[in-house]
């Protein structure tokens, strides 16, 4: 007998949607929409919804995955809350030791905790998504957004968004090793795209990738005989890290549209 696949809750909620949706209106599930609009982070939104504190279109809604479209009135604790969500992208200088995950089994800390520690009050209620990942011991530029479309754009293998890294390695890479990186290598998960590679110092290499596989920089450099000792990401697209460790800033509209190549109207 074939095993029955469980339908995701968000899909079940979408199938239960009733009433017309205006052409061009953006539809989302309720808890995520509250987080995107900066009403409250998603985990808090889910609890508030289940506790009966949220009304959609004049009715109490207790399903966090209930569909909600732009234009509908949403109240939290009786107060009308705007669901208009500004498109926000933040640059954060990730320190070593923290993980890009919701929890840290080693109790050192997560980037989400570190980011919230330094954000002002007006940004605390947004749900923040990391655009890609960095290993625990990797430092440098990590981008966050309140809009999952930017995450999809920034991490899609079809985008070819360049990411620039600086690695301190064991030994001095030869021109032959750099040429292999530029041409692309065959790793255990298949061939890589050609990379930008140049020597910055006796044991320091700059590598520019247009894909983002698991531990890719470390695996590529190990494959040419130069294991990574430290790794730092300097840039994504043409957005260059320019804030101190553990601090952040908001990207401008041009940095998002031109630097990251994200166009919200066509996504």
N, C-alpha and C positions, 0 to 999 in steps of 0.2 A: 504494500500500500504506500502511495506517495505521501511524503510528509507535507502537511499543510503549512504553508507559510503565513506567519502572523502579519496582518496588515498594520503598518505604522500608525500610531495614534494621530499624527498630523494629517495623514491621508484619509483616515476615517472621518476626522473633523471636516476636511474639505468636501467630502462626499455628502455630508449632512447640510452643507450650505444651502440656504434658501434665499429667495429674493434676487432681483436683478443687480448686476454690478455695472456701473457706468463704464462706457468704452474708455480705455486708457487708464482706468482707476487701478491703483496698485493694491493687491490683496495679499495679506500676510496672516500668520496665526498670532493670536492676541498677545501672548506673553512676549514673543519676540518683537512685536510692534511696539509694545510699551518700552522695551529696552532700547530699541533703535531711536525712539523719540525722546529718550532721556527722562521718562516718567519715573522709572525704577529699573534696576538691573533685573535680568530675566528670572533668576531664582526667587527674588523678592516678589516679582510680578506673579509667578506661578502660585506662590502661597496666598497672595492677596486675592487672586481669582478664586482659588478653592475655598477661601474664607468668605466668599460672597461680597467682597468689597468693590467689585468692578461691575459696572453696567455698560452694556453695549446696545445702542439704539433704544434705550429706555427699559431694558430687561437685564436682570442680574445674570451674568454669565459665569459659570463655575468650571468651564473647560478651558485650560490654558491653550489648547491647540485649536480653539474655535476660530474660524476665519473672520477677519475683519478687514474692511476695505476703506480706502481713504474717503473722507467725507462723512462717515458715520460718527455720531456723537458717542464719546466714551467718557464715563465718569468714574472716578476713583474716590471712595469715601464721600460720595455725593457731589464732588467738585468736577466740573468739566475740565478735561485735560486735552491739550492739543496733541494730535497724533502726527503733526507735520514734523518730519525728521530731517534735520540738516545733515548733509553729507560731511562727515568728519574723518580725517585721517591724521594720526599722530605719529611723530617720530619719537622713539625711545632708545636711549643708549643702554643696552643690556649689559649688566655686569656679569662676571663669571660666577658660576655656582648655582644660579637659579634656573629652573626649568620652564619651558614653554608648555605648560599643562595646567589643568584646573587644580590639581593637588600635587604635592611632592611627598612621595613615600619616605624620603630621607629627611624631611622636615627642615630643609635649608630655606625653602621658599620658592614661590612661583613669580614669573614676570608680571602676572596680573596683580598680585599682592603688591609688588614693588611699584607698579604703575599707579595703583590707587592711592598709595601712600603719598604721592607727590602731586596728584591732580587737584585742582581747585574744586570747591563745592559744586559749581555749576556743571562740572563734567563727571561727578561721582555717580550720578544716577543713570548714566548710559551703560548699555551692555557693550563691552569691548571685545573685539575679535582680533587675534594676531594674524597678520598676513604672512603666512609661512612659519617656519620654525628655525630656531638655532639650538645647537646642542648645549647641554648644561655648561660645558667649559668654554664655549664660544662666546665672544663678546661682540659688541657693535650694534649696527643699525637693525632695529626691529620696528616694523610698522604695525599700528593698530587702527581699526576702523569700527564704526558702529553699523556699517552696511556690508552684509555678506556678499553683495555683488562685487565689491572691491577685493574681498578675499578670493573669490573665484577668479577674477581677472589676474590678480597678482600671483596666483599659484597654478594657474592652468598651464599645462605643457604646450598649449597652442599659442600662448601669448609671447613667448620667447623674451620675457622681460629680463634684461641683463642684471646680474648681481655680482658686485666686485668684492673680492676677499683678499686679505693679506695674511700669509701663513709663514710662521717661523718653522723651519724644517730641519731635519737631521741631514747634514752634509750639504755641499754646494751643488745644486742641479746644473748639469751640463747643458749646452745648447741642444744636444740631441734629446735630452729629457724634456726640455721645453717644447721642442718641435713635436714630440709625441703628444703632449698635452694640447697643442694647437690643432693637431690633426684629428684628435679624438681617440679615445681608448676603448677597448672592449673590457667591460667589467662583468661581474658574475650575473648582473641583471641586463646585460646587453650593451651595445655600443653607445658611447656618449657623443653628444654634439661637439664639434670643435670648440675649443675654449681660447680665450685670450690669456696669454701667459708671458710674463717677463720677470727677469731677475731684478730685485730691488736692492739686494745686498748679498753678501757671501752665503747666507743661509735663510734668505727671505725671498718669498715669491708672491707676486700678484697674480691672481687667477680670476678671470671673468667668465661666469657661466650663464647660459640662457636656459637652463633647466634646473630642477631642484630635487634630485633624488636623495634618499636617505644617506647621510654621511658622505655625500658625493665628493666634496673637496678632499676630504681625508683619504678616501679610497683612491682617487685619481693620483694624488701625490705619492701614496704608498705604492701604487702600481709602477711608478717610475723610479722607485727606490729611495724616496725621501719622505719618511713618515712625518706627520705634522706634530709639532710640539705645542704651538699656540695658534689660534685662529681668530680672526677679527673680520667682521663684515663692514665695509666702508660705504657702500652705495647700493641702491636699488634703482634701476632705471638711471635717470640723471639726478636723482635725489641723493645728496651726499650728507653723511652724518656730520652734524656741526654743533652738538650739545655735549656737555660733560657726562661722565658715567653716572647712571641713575637718574638722569633728568630727561625732560621731554620738551617738545614744542608742537604746535599745530602746523600742518602743511597748508600752504596757500592753495587757492583754486588752480593756479597755473602749475604748481608742483604736482597736483593730482592729475590734471588733464594732460599736461605736456611731459612732466617728469616721469609719471607712471603710465601715461598713455591711456588713462581711464576716461571714458565718455559715458556719463550716466544716462544720457538721452538715447543711447543706442544699445544699452545693456538690458 
